[in-house]
Amino acid sequence: MRTGASLHGLFSTALLFSGLNYPDRFWQTFRHSICDDLPYHLRTMNIHHFTENEVYDYGLYLLDQILQEAGKKLTDFPSMPSFVRNWDITTTNRLIIEQLDWDLETERASAETYIDMLNSEQRIAFNDIWKSIACEEGRSFFINGPGGTGKTFLEKTICHAVHAEGWIILCVASTGLAALLLPAGRTAHSMFKIPIETLGADSICHIPKESQRAELLCQTKAMIYDECLMNHKHCFEALDRTLRDVRNNDSLPYGGLTVIHGGDFQQILPVIIKGKKEDVIEASLQQSYLWDSMKIITLHVNMRLESSAEEVKFAQWLLAIGHGQNLTDDGCVVLPNHIVNTDPDSFINKLYGAMSYSSSPPPPQYFLDRTILAPKNKDVRATNNAILNQMPGDEMTFFSADNIIDTERNVTCNQGAIPLEYLHSLEPAALPPSELKVKLGCPLILMCNLRPSQGLCNGTQLILL
């Protein structure tokens, strides 16, 4: 038993990832259940006279909206029916409604709490940025600082303050995981329709000037672009050209919109395939014509560390690595002896050993506070198995589908030419193993952008129930 909204999401997932041979038959069979809550929604929009077919038509429209989040449309599935009515006009601008759907009192209380927690550096930055937003000065900022200096905390403070005024602020990031840290965060490519394969020096975003998204951009007060340094400079320049056109303001960067960029130059810069060092530098935001118009705000105080001498020493050592210091002649990093552990079992037991004393799966927060990173897939598998053995409950094994799909014809190819043993030996970095062992309460990582607006994007941690 699920609500109509849940079934809409489930059906869109099936369309995108399950390879349904006859999705139209699926829709005809279950459309009544999928659309069971839509008559109520239509009445809330002051639409009181509608037929059953119009309810299903609105259901197809909503399904198309969900598919568009993944870069697809109903028309990409030829056997599926399409909606007839222009529901964009009927339902007004859903994008603006979504961005204004905040409880003002809650946001005001959060803003006051966050502002009181700002340190002196963050407070100066907040006041400068807020002046640009409130007075519509249209300035651009770049918040620079190593991890732990509170860039994201400052950005969230700005978000709560803007929401408390009933204004719109768009929060985007270069990756889905980074976007999850911001209120209503989305990837920049999803929010602004930045081209991917055709991105170049003269590109623009795929946003028609008379579209709902263009209207949203005209109503927006500010934008936060976090972890932006991983994106190519052409992304920002394409967005700049688009905003100047959509907002009818060619005299100011980003069409007069206050934009707060965030990042750390000691982390990953744009990835250029087979590119040299100079190619990577040339592709970075600092080489864009937009850089000169940005005010650089640098945060220095590491808010994650306590004031103990050992932690301060570690923070200084980490910063030195980022500046290219404390390296050997061949570029290797030598770790201090006091942070090295050569016994993987003792390391795992220190983090996850408490699970072996419990008769039930630990709560989700238990896994959110613990993470082990490994550079190779074989190390990940060995670590996962060791942790899984300490978890209570019965073990379950899931196997891969072992089907090869011809995506153009949407049919299963002949398996005879490719042995299953060979398929099982493949270990692509972006796919799970062919044999996956799990237990109830076990954390799993979503490996696709399912519904970014709902927080279901590549890298999201889920719990198996």
ROKE-967461 format. One record per residue (C-alpha): x, y negated, z; residue number from 1. Coordinates in steps of 0.2 Angstrom, whole numbers, plus 5000, padded with zeros to 4 digits. Each point is the difference from the previous one (the first is absolute). Layout:
residues N
@u:X	v:Y	w:Z	zadren:NUM
...
end
This chain:
residues 465
@u:5000	v:5000	w:5000	zadren:1
@u:5008	v:4983	w:4995	zadren:2
@u:4993	v:4983	w:4996	zadren:3
@u:4998	v:4994	w:4983	zadren:4
@u:5015	v:4989	w:5001	zadren:5
@u:5011	v:5015	w:5005	zadren:6
@u:4993	v:5010	w:4986	zadren:7
@u:5004	v:4986	w:4988	zadren:8
@u:5018	v:5000	w:5006	zadren:9
@u:5000	v:5019	w:4999	zadren:10
@u:4993	v:5001	w:4982	zadren:11
@u:5013	v:4987	w:4994	zadren:12
@u:5014	v:5010	w:5008	zadren:13
@u:4993	v:5015	w:4990	zadren:14
@u:5000	v:4990	w:4984	zadren:15
@u:5018	v:4994	w:5002	zadren:16
@u:5009	v:5015	w:5007	zadren:17
@u:4989	v:5016	w:4998	zadren:18
@u:4999	v:5001	w:4981	zadren:19
@u:4981	v:5003	w:5000	zadren:20
@u:4995	v:5008	w:4983	zadren:21
@u:4982	v:4994	w:5000	zadren:22
@u:4999	v:4984	w:5012	zadren:23
@u:4984	v:4995	w:4992	zadren:24
@u:4992	v:5016	w:5006	zadren:25
@u:5007	v:4997	w:5017	zadren:26
@u:4993	v:4983	w:5000	zadren:27
@u:4982	v:5005	w:4995	zadren:28
@u:5000	v:5014	w:5013	zadren:29
@u:5005	v:4989	w:5015	zadren:30
@u:4996	v:4982	w:4995	zadren:31
@u:4985	v:5000	w:5012	zadren:32
@u:5011	v:5003	w:5015	zadren:33
@u:5014	v:4989	w:4994	zadren:34
@u:4988	v:4985	w:4998	zadren:35
@u:4989	v:5004	w:5015	zadren:36
@u:5005	v:4984	w:5009	zadren:37
@u:4999	v:4988	w:4985	zadren:38
@u:4982	v:4995	w:5001	zadren:39
@u:5004	v:4992	w:5017	zadren:40
@u:5015	v:4991	w:4993	zadren:41
@u:4989	v:4994	w:4985	zadren:42
@u:4987	v:4993	w:5012	zadren:43
@u:5014	v:4991	w:5010	zadren:44
@u:5004	v:4991	w:4984	zadren:45
@u:4982	v:4994	w:4998	zadren:46
@u:4997	v:5013	w:4987	zadren:47
@u:4983	v:5008	w:5005	zadren:48
@u:4993	v:5006	w:4983	zadren:49
@u:5011	v:5013	w:4993	zadren:50
@u:4997	v:5017	w:4992	zadren:51
@u:5009	v:5017	w:5004	zadren:52
@u:5011	v:4998	w:4984	zadren:53
@u:5005	v:4983	w:5005	zadren:54
@u:5006	v:5007	w:5017	zadren:55
@u:5011	v:5013	w:4990	zadren:56
@u:5006	v:4986	w:4989	zadren:57
@u:5006	v:4990	w:5015	zadren:58
@u:5008	v:5016	w:5006	zadren:59
@u:5010	v:5002	w:4984	zadren:60
@u:5005	v:4981	w:5002	zadren:61
@u:5007	v:5004	w:5017	zadren:62
@u:5009	v:5015	w:4994	zadren:63
@u:5008	v:4990	w:4987	zadren:64
@u:5006	v:4987	w:5013	zadren:65
@u:5008	v:5014	w:5010	zadren:66
@u:5009	v:5007	w:4984	zadren:67
@u:5006	v:4983	w:4995	zadren:68
@u:5011	v:5000	w:5016	zadren:69
@u:5009	v:5015	w:4993	zadren:70
@u:5002	v:4992	w:4983	zadren:71
@u:4986	v:5010	w:4992	zadren:72
@u:4982	v:4996	w:4994	zadren:73
@u:4984	v:5011	w:4997	zadren:74
@u:5004	v:4998	w:4981	zadren:75
@u:5016	v:5010	w:5003	zadren:76
@u:4988	v:5016	w:5003	zadren:77
@u:4991	v:5001	w:4984	zadren:78
@u:4987	v:5012	w:5006	zadren:79
@u:4995	v:4989	w:5014	zadren:80
@u:4985	v:4988	w:4998	zadren:81
@u:5004	v:4981	w:5003	zadren:82
@u:4990	v:4987	w:5008	zadren:83
@u:4989	v:4988	w:4990	zadren:84
@u:4996	v:4985	w:5011	zadren:85
@u:5012	v:4986	w:5003	zadren:86
@u:5002	v:5003	w:5018	zadren:87
@u:5014	v:4988	w:5002	zadren:88
@u:4988	v:4985	w:4998	zadren:89
@u:4986	v:5009	w:5011	zadren:90
@u:5012	v:5003	w:5015	zadren:91
@u:5010	v:4984	w:4999	zadren:92
@u:5019	v:5001	w:5002	zadren:93
@u:5003	v:5015	w:5010	zadren:94
@u:5019	v:4996	w:5001	zadren:95
@u:4996	v:4983	w:5009	zadren:96
@u:4987	v:5009	w:5011	zadren:97
@u:5014	v:5013	w:5005	zadren:98
@u:5013	v:4987	w:5004	zadren:99
@u:4987	v:4990	w:5011	zadren:100
@u:4994	v:5015	w:5010	zadren:101
@u:5008	v:4995	w:5016	zadren:102
@u:4994	v:4997	w:5018	zadren:103
@u:5005	v:4982	w:5003	zadren:104
@u:5000	v:5001	w:5019	zadren:105
@u:5010	v:5016	w:5000	zadren:106
@u:5012	v:4992	w:4987	zadren:107
@u:5001	v:4984	w:5010	zadren:108
@u:5004	v:5010	w:5016	zadren:109
@u:5014	v:5010	w:4991	zadren:110
@u:5007	v:4984	w:4993	zadren:111
@u:5002	v:4992	w:5017	zadren:112
@u:5008	v:5016	w:5007	zadren:113
@u:5012	v:5002	w:4986	zadren:114
@u:5005	v:4981	w:5000	zadren:115
@u:5004	v:5001	w:5019	zadren:116
@u:5012	v:5015	w:4997	zadren:117
@u:5010	v:4991	w:4986	zadren:118
@u:5018	v:4996	w:5005	zadren:119
@u:5007	v:4982	w:4996	zadren:120
@u:5006	v:5005	w:4982	zadren:121
@u:4984	v:5008	w:4996	zadren:122
@u:4990	v:4985	w:5007	zadren:123
@u:5009	v:4987	w:4990	zadren:124
@u:4997	v:5011	w:4984	zadren:125
@u:4982	v:5002	w:5004	zadren:126
@u:4997	v:4981	w:5002	zadren:127
@u:5008	v:4996	w:4984	zadren:128
@u:4991	v:5013	w:4990	zadren:129
@u:4983	v:4996	w:5008	zadren:130
@u:5002	v:4982	w:4995	zadren:131
@u:5002	v:5005	w:4982	zadren:132
@u:4985	v:5011	w:5001	zadren:133
@u:4988	v:4988	w:5010	zadren:134
@u:5005	v:4985	w:4989	zadren:135
@u:5001	v:5010	w:4984	zadren:136
@u:5017	v:4994	w:4996	zadren:137
@u:5003	v:5016	w:4989	zadren:138
@u:5018	v:5003	w:5006	zadren:139
@u:5010	v:5016	w:4999	zadren:140
@u:5009	v:5009	w:5014	zadren:141
@u:5012	v:5014	w:5002	zadren:142
@u:5001	v:5008	w:5017	zadren:143
@u:5017	v:5009	w:5001	zadren:144
@u:5007	v:5011	w:5014	zadren:145
@u:5006	v:5017	w:5004	zadren:146
@u:4988	v:5013	w:5007	zadren:147
@u:4993	v:4997	w:5017	zadren:148
@u:5001	v:4981	w:4999	zadren:149
@u:4981	v:4998	w:4999	zadren:150
@u:4996	v:4996	w:4982	zadren:151
@u:4985	v:5011	w:4999	zadren:152
@u:4994	v:4994	w:5017	zadren:153
@u:5001	v:4982	w:4994	zadren:154
@u:4991	v:5004	w:4984	zadren:155
@u:4986	v:5008	w:5010	zadren:156
@u:4999	v:4985	w:5011	zadren:157
@u:4997	v:4989	w:4985	zadren:158
@u:4987	v:5012	w:4994	zadren:159
@u:4990	v:5000	w:5016	zadren:160
@u:5001	v:4981	w:5000	zadren:161
@u:4993	v:4998	w:4982	zadren:162
@u:4986	v:5013	w:5003	zadren:163
@u:4995	v:4990	w:5016	zadren:164
@u:4997	v:4985	w:4989	zadren:165
@u:4989	v:5010	w:4988	zadren:166
@u:5013	v:4998	w:4986	zadren:167
@u:5007	v:5013	w:4988	zadren:168
@u:5018	v:5006	w:5001	zadren:169
@u:5005	v:5015	w:4988	zadren:170
@u:5013	v:5012	w:5008	zadren:171
@u:5010	v:5010	w:4988	zadren:172
@u:5017	v:5010	w:5000	zadren:173
@u:5011	v:5009	w:4988	zadren:174
@u:4995	v:5017	w:5007	zadren:175
@u:4984	v:5008	w:5007	zadren:176
@u:5008	v:5004	w:5017	zadren:177
@u:5006	v:4982	w:5002	zadren:178
@u:4983	v:4994	w:4995	zadren:179
@u:4992	v:5010	w:5014	zadren:180
@u:5009	v:4990	w:5013	zadren:181
@u:4990	v:4984	w:4995	zadren:182
@u:4981	v:4996	w:5002	zadren:183
@u:4991	v:5006	w:4985	zadren:184
@u:5017	v:5003	w:4991	zadren:185
@u:5001	v:5006	w:4982	zadren:186
@u:5015	v:5003	w:4989	zadren:187
@u:5004	v:4985	w:4989	zadren:188
@u:4997	v:5010	w:4984	zadren:189
@u:4983	v:5005	w:5005	zadren:190
@u:4994	v:4983	w:5006	zadren:191
@u:5007	v:4990	w:4986	zadren:192
@u:5000	v:5012	w:4986	zadren:193
@u:5018	v:4997	w:4996	zadren:194
@u:5005	v:5010	w:4985	zadren:195
@u:5012	v:5015	w:5003	zadren:196
@u:5006	v:5008	w:4984	zadren:197
@u:4999	v:4984	w:4990	zadren:198
@u:5007	v:4988	w:5013	zadren:199
@u:5012	v:4987	w:4992	zadren:200
@u:5006	v:4982	w:5001	zadren:201
@u:4984	v:4993	w:4992	zadren:202
@u:4987	v:5012	w:5008	zadren:203
@u:4984	v:4995	w:5008	zadren:204
@u:4988	v:5009	w:5012	zadren:205
@u:4985	v:5009	w:4993	zadren:206
@u:4988	v:4988	w:5008	zadren:207
@u:4987	v:4991	w:4988	zadren:208
@u:4997	v:4982	w:5005	zadren:209
@u:4981	v:5003	w:5001	zadren:210
@u:5001	v:5016	w:5011	zadren:211
@u:4996	v:5003	w:5018	zadren:212
@u:5018	v:5002	w:5004	zadren:213
@u:5004	v:4983	w:4993	zadren:214
@u:4986	v:4992	w:5010	zadren:215
@u:5008	v:5008	w:5015	zadren:216
@u:5017	v:4993	w:4997	zadren:217
@u:4992	v:4982	w:4998	zadren:218
@u:4992	v:5002	w:5017	zadren:219
@u:5016	v:5006	w:5009	zadren:220
@u:5009	v:4989	w:5012	zadren:221
@u:5016	v:5010	w:5001	zadren:222
@u:5009	v:5016	w:4996	zadren:223
@u:5012	v:5011	w:5009	zadren:224
@u:5012	v:5011	w:4989	zadren:225
@u:5010	v:5011	w:5012	zadren:226
@u:5015	v:5011	w:4996	zadren:227
@u:5000	v:4991	w:4984	zadren:228
@u:5018	v:5002	w:4996	zadren:229
@u:4998	v:5018	w:4993	zadren:230
@u:4989	v:4993	w:4985	zadren:231
@u:5008	v:4993	w:4984	zadren:232
@u:5001	v:4981	w:4999	zadren:233
@u:4989	v:5001	w:4985	zadren:234
@u:4985	v:5006	w:5011	zadren:235
@u:5001	v:4983	w:5009	zadren:236
@u:5002	v:4990	w:4984	zadren:237
@u:4985	v:5009	w:4992	zadren:238
@u:4989	v:4997	w:5016	zadren:239
@u:5006	v:4981	w:5000	zadren:240
@u:4995	v:4998	w:4981	zadren:241
@u:4983	v:5008	w:5004	zadren:242
@u:4996	v:4990	w:5015	zadren:243
@u:5005	v:4984	w:4991	zadren:244
@u:4988	v:5004	w:4987	zadren:245
@u:4986	v:5007	w:5011	zadren:246
@u:5000	v:4986	w:5012	zadren:247
@u:5003	v:4986	w:4987	zadren:248
@u:5015	v:4994	w:5008	zadren:249
@u:5016	v:5000	w:4990	zadren:250
@u:5010	v:4988	w:5011	zadren:251
@u:5003	v:5011	w:5015	zadren:252
@u:5007	v:5017	w:5002	zadren:253
@u:4986	v:5014	w:5001	zadren:254
@u:4987	v:4987	w:4995	zadren:255
@u:5001	v:4990	w:5017	zadren:256
@u:4997	v:5016	w:5010	zadren:257
@u:5011	v:5001	w:5017	zadren:258
@u:5010	v:5016	w:4998	zadren:259
@u:5010	v:5008	w:5014	zadren:260
@u:5012	v:5013	w:4994	zadren:261
@u:5009	v:5012	w:5012	zadren:262
@u:5015	v:5011	w:4998	zadren:263
@u:5018	v:5004	w:5005	zadren:264
@u:5014	v:4999	w:4987	zadren:265
@u:5009	v:5014	w:5010	zadren:266
@u:4987	v:5012	w:4995	zadren:267
@u:4995	v:5007	w:4983	zadren:268
@u:5000	v:4989	w:4985	zadren:269
@u:4991	v:5003	w:4983	zadren:270
@u:5004	v:5017	w:4993	zadren:271
@u:5007	v:4999	w:4982	zadren:272
@u:5002	v:5016	w:4991	zadren:273
@u:5018	v:5003	w:4995	zadren:274
@u:5003	v:4982	w:5005	zadren:275
@u:5017	v:4993	w:5007	zadren:276
@u:5002	v:4989	w:5015	zadren:277
@u:4998	v:4984	w:4990	zadren:278
@u:4984	v:5007	w:4992	zadren:279
@u:4992	v:5003	w:5017	zadren:280
@u:5005	v:4982	w:5006	zadren:281
@u:4993	v:4992	w:4984	zadren:282
@u:4984	v:5009	w:5003	zadren:283
@u:4998	v:4994	w:5018	zadren:284
@u:4988	v:4986	w:5006	zadren:285
@u:5015	v:4989	w:5004	zadren:286
@u:5004	v:4998	w:4981	zadren:287
@u:4982	v:4994	w:4996	zadren:288
@u:4996	v:4982	w:4995	zadren:289
@u:4988	v:5001	w:5015	zadren:290
@u:5014	v:5002	w:5013	zadren:291
@u:5005	v:4982	w:5000	zadren:292
@u:4982	v:4995	w:5005	zadren:293
@u:5000	v:5011	w:5015	zadren:294
@u:5004	v:4995	w:5018	zadren:295
@u:5011	v:5013	w:5008	zadren:296
@u:4996	v:5004	w:5018	zadren:297
@u:5012	v:5012	w:5009	zadren:298
@u:4996	v:5009	w:5015	zadren:299
@u:5014	v:5006	w:5011	zadren:300
@u:4994	v:5007	w:5017	zadren:301
@u:4997	v:5019	w:5000	zadren:302
@u:4983	v:5002	w:5009	zadren:303
@u:5001	v:5019	w:5000	zadren:304
@u:5015	v:5001	w:5011	zadren:305
@u:5001	v:4997	w:5018	zadren:306
@u:5014	v:4989	w:5007	zadren:307
@u:5012	v:5015	w:5006	zadren:308
@u:5018	v:4998	w:4995	zadren:309
@u:4999	v:5017	w:4991	zadren:310
@u:4985	v:4995	w:4989	zadren:311
@u:5007	v:4983	w:4996	zadren:312
@u:5016	v:5009	w:4994	zadren:313
@u:4990	v:5012	w:4989	zadren:314
@u:4991	v:4986	w:4992	zadren:315
@u:5016	v:4991	w:4996	zadren:316
@u:5008	v:5016	w:4993	zadren:317
@u:4984	v:5002	w:4989	zadren:318
@u:5001	v:4982	w:4993	zadren:319
@u:5018	v:5003	w:4996	zadren:320
@u:4996	v:5015	w:4990	zadren:321
@u:4988	v:4989	w:4990	zadren:322
@u:5013	v:4987	w:4997	zadren:323
@u:5012	v:5014	w:4993	zadren:324
@u:5011	v:5001	w:5015	zadren:325
@u:5005	v:5015	w:5011	zadren:326
@u:5002	v:5011	w:4984	zadren:327
@u:5014	v:5011	w:4995	zadren:328
@u:5011	v:4997	w:4984	zadren:329
@u:4988	v:5012	w:4990	zadren:330
@u:4984	v:4991	w:5006	zadren:331
@u:4995	v:5012	w:5014	zadren:332
@u:4992	v:4996	w:5016	zadren:333
@u:5008	v:5007	w:5016	zadren:334
@u:4987	v:5002	w:5014	zadren:335
@u:5005	v:4996	w:5018	zadren:336
@u:5002	v:5016	w:5010	zadren:337
@u:4987	v:4996	w:5012	zadren:338
@u:4986	v:5000	w:4987	zadren:339
@u:5005	v:5016	w:4992	zadren:340
@u:4991	v:5017	w:5004	zadren:341
@u:5007	v:5016	w:4992	zadren:342
@u:4986	v:5011	w:5007	zadren:343
@u:4984	v:4999	w:4990	zadren:344
@u:4990	v:5011	w:5012	zadren:345
@u:5004	v:4989	w:5015	zadren:346
@u:4996	v:4985	w:4990	zadren:347
@u:4983	v:5007	w:4995	zadren:348
@u:4996	v:5006	w:5018	zadren:349
@u:5004	v:4982	w:5006	zadren:350
@u:4986	v:4993	w:4989	zadren:351
@u:4987	v:5014	w:4998	zadren:352
@u:5004	v:5012	w:5014	zadren:353
@u:4985	v:4995	w:5010	zadren:354
@u:4989	v:5008	w:4988	zadren:355
@u:5005	v:5018	w:5005	zadren:356
@u:4993	v:4997	w:5018	zadren:357
@u:4982	v:4995	w:4993	zadren:358
@u:4986	v:5012	w:4995	zadren:359
@u:4992	v:4987	w:4988	zadren:360
@u:5007	v:4989	w:4986	zadren:361
@u:5007	v:4984	w:5006	zadren:362
@u:4990	v:4984	w:4996	zadren:363
@u:5004	v:4990	w:4983	zadren:364
@u:5009	v:4987	w:5010	zadren:365
@u:5013	v:5013	w:5005	zadren:366
@u:5006	v:5002	w:4982	zadren:367
@u:4999	v:4981	w:4996	zadren:368
@u:5013	v:4997	w:5014	zadren:369
@u:5012	v:5013	w:4993	zadren:370
@u:5009	v:5002	w:4983	zadren:371
@u:5015	v:5009	w:4994	zadren:372
@u:5007	v:4995	w:4983	zadren:373
@u:5011	v:5011	w:4989	zadren:374
@u:5009	v:4997	w:4984	zadren:375
@u:4996	v:5017	w:4992	zadren:376
@u:4984	v:5011	w:4997	zadren:377
@u:5008	v:5015	w:5007	zadren:378
@u:5004	v:4991	w:5016	zadren:379
@u:4982	v:4993	w:5001	zadren:380
@u:4993	v:5018	w:4998	zadren:381
@u:5012	v:5007	w:5014	zadren:382
@u:4995	v:4986	w:5012	zadren:383
@u:4981	v:5002	w:4996	zadren:384
@u:5001	v:5019	w:5003	zadren:385
@u:5009	v:4997	w:5017	zadren:386
@u:4987	v:4987	w:5005	zadren:387
@u:4986	v:5011	w:4994	zadren:388
@u:5006	v:5015	w:5010	zadren:389
@u:4998	v:4989	w:5016	zadren:390
@u:4982	v:4995	w:4997	zadren:391
@u:4986	v:5010	w:5008	zadren:392
@u:4987	v:5008	w:4989	zadren:393
@u:4998	v:5012	w:4986	zadren:394
@u:5011	v:4997	w:4984	zadren:395
@u:4992	v:4998	w:4983	zadren:396
@u:5008	v:5001	w:4983	zadren:397
@u:4994	v:4991	w:4985	zadren:398
@u:5006	v:5004	w:4982	zadren:399
@u:5002	v:4989	w:4985	zadren:400
@u:4988	v:5002	w:4986	zadren:401
@u:5013	v:5007	w:4988	zadren:402
@u:4991	v:4993	w:4985	zadren:403
@u:5007	v:4990	w:4985	zadren:404
@u:4988	v:4988	w:4994	zadren:405
@u:4999	v:4992	w:4983	zadren:406
@u:4995	v:4983	w:5005	zadren:407
@u:4995	v:4994	w:4982	zadren:408
@u:4988	v:5015	w:4998	zadren:409
@u:4996	v:5002	w:5018	zadren:410
@u:5003	v:5019	w:4999	zadren:411
@u:5011	v:5013	w:5009	zadren:412
@u:5015	v:5006	w:4989	zadren:413
@u:5005	v:5017	w:4998	zadren:414
@u:5010	v:5006	w:5015	zadren:415
@u:5010	v:5014	w:4992	zadren:416
@u:5014	v:4989	w:4993	zadren:417
@u:5004	v:4993	w:5017	zadren:418
@u:5003	v:5013	w:5015	zadren:419
@u:4992	v:4996	w:5016	zadren:420
@u:5017	v:5003	w:5009	zadren:421
@u:5007	v:4986	w:4990	zadren:422
@u:4986	v:4988	w:5004	zadren:423
@u:5003	v:5004	w:5019	zadren:424
@u:5018	v:4997	w:4998	zadren:425
@u:4997	v:4982	w:4995	zadren:426
@u:5002	v:4987	w:5014	zadren:427
@u:4995	v:4983	w:4992	zadren:428
@u:5003	v:4986	w:5013	zadren:429
@u:4982	v:4993	w:4998	zadren:430
@u:4991	v:5016	w:5002	zadren:431
@u:4997	v:5012	w:5015	zadren:432
@u:5007	v:5018	w:5000	zadren:433
@u:4991	v:5014	w:4991	zadren:434
@u:4997	v:5008	w:5017	zadren:435
@u:4995	v:4988	w:5014	zadren:436
@u:4999	v:5006	w:5018	zadren:437
@u:4989	v:4989	w:5012	zadren:438
@u:4991	v:5001	w:5017	zadren:439
@u:4985	v:4990	w:5006	zadren:440
@u:5005	v:4983	w:5006	zadren:441
@u:5015	v:5000	w:4988	zadren:442
@u:5005	v:4984	w:4992	zadren:443
@u:5000	v:4999	w:4981	zadren:444
@u:5005	v:4987	w:4988	zadren:445
@u:4989	v:4994	w:4986	zadren:446
@u:5010	v:5000	w:4983	zadren:447
@u:4989	v:4990	w:4989	zadren:448
@u:4990	v:4983	w:5000	zadren:449
@u:4983	v:5007	w:5004	zadren:450
@u:4991	v:4985	w:5006	zadren:451
@u:5012	v:4986	w:5005	zadren:452
@u:4986	v:4988	w:5006	zadren:453
@u:4996	v:5013	w:5013	zadren:454
@u:5018	v:5003	w:5005	zadren:455
@u:5002	v:5016	w:4990	zadren:456
@u:5015	v:4998	w:4990	zadren:457
@u:5017	v:5008	w:4996	zadren:458
@u:5009	v:5003	w:5017	zadren:459
@u:4984	v:4999	w:5011	zadren:460
@u:5002	v:5012	w:5015	zadren:461
@u:4984	v:5011	w:5002	zadren:462
@u:4996	v:5013	w:5014	zadren:463
@u:4993	v:5017	w:4995	zadren:464
@u:4984	v:5004	w:5009	zadren:465
end
